[in-house]
């Protein structure tokens, strides 16, 4: 058995798909013409070695990594009055629930259960609004 490290590594299907995705994204952005995209995709799928794949995307920017979006931010509250109203209603209900708990005699802090679900509803509202805004159809609520 030969213990030498090969000078060139064979490209895997994942390597080819990664390059193909980058080429297709560059074509969608208008960085490559349709003919260039077809040529590079044909070359990517015909490539045998990893070092050959690099030449197909050397003149293209690295693909951007998607950052996780946080739907409930100060900017979202500022931009969407419905979220501010929702938060205000939760604040009023939280105050009433806590006052009632304090008046009836502090024991088990039962307001935590309805408050949890109220905040879940606020997060769901913010996430729904962020999804609708990203898809291009902003809703008034």
Buried (B, 14 or more C-beta within 10 A) or exposed (E): EEEEEEEEEEBEEEBBEBBBEBBBBBBEEEBBEEEEBEBBBEBBEEBEBBEBBEEBBEEBEEEEEEEEEEBBEEEBBEEBEBBEEBBEEBEEBBEEBBEEBEEEEEEEEEBEEEBEEBBEEBEEBBBEBBEEBEEEEEEEE
